């Protein structure tokens, strides 16, 4: 199966690719860097503020 690398969009083989879903170690490291610099975020529920917590007690 051929897939597009999520970083550079280059077509790459899925089977036997040690970097999948990326085409190379370079693209894999670019993605890791984006996560570590918080360019990507996973949506989550908002947490109560300190004031809201204090009011509940």
C-alpha positions in Angstrom: 0.0 0.0 0.0 1.3 3.5 -0.9 0.5 6.4 1.5 1.4 10.1 1.6 3.9 11.2 4.3 1.9 13.5 6.7 4.8 16.0 6.7 6.1 16.3 3.1 3.3 14.5 1.3 5.8 12.3 -0.6 4.4 8.9 -1.5 5.9 6.1 0.5 5.4 2.4 1.0 3.6 1.4 4.1 4.8 -2.2 4.4 8.4 -2.6 5.6 8.8 1.1 6.2 10.4 1.6 9.7 9.4 5.2 9.8 5.8 4.8 8.9 3.6 6.8 8.6 6.5 9.1 7.6 8.7 8.6 4.6 12.0 9.1 6.5 13.6 9.7 9.9 13.8 13.4 9.0 10.0 13.8 8.6 9.5 11.7 11.8 11.8 14.1 13.7 10.0 17.2 12.3 6.7 15.8 13.6 8.3 15.0 17.0 9.6 18.6 17.2 6.2 20.0 16.5 4.7 18.0 19.3 7.5 19.0 21.7 7.1 22.7 20.9 3.4 22.4 21.4 2.5 23.2 17.8 0.0 20.3 18.0 -2.5 20.0 20.8 -5.0 17.4 21.8 -8.3 18.9 22.7 -9.5 18.3 26.2 -12.1 19.5 28.6 -11.5 22.7 30.5 -10.5 22.4 34.1 -12.1 24.6 36.8 -10.1 27.7 37.8 -8.6 28.1 41.3 -11.4 30.5 42.2 -14.1 27.9 41.2 -12.4 25.2 43.2 -12.3 27.6 46.3 -16.0 28.4 45.9 -16.9 24.7 45.9 -15.3 24.1 49.4 
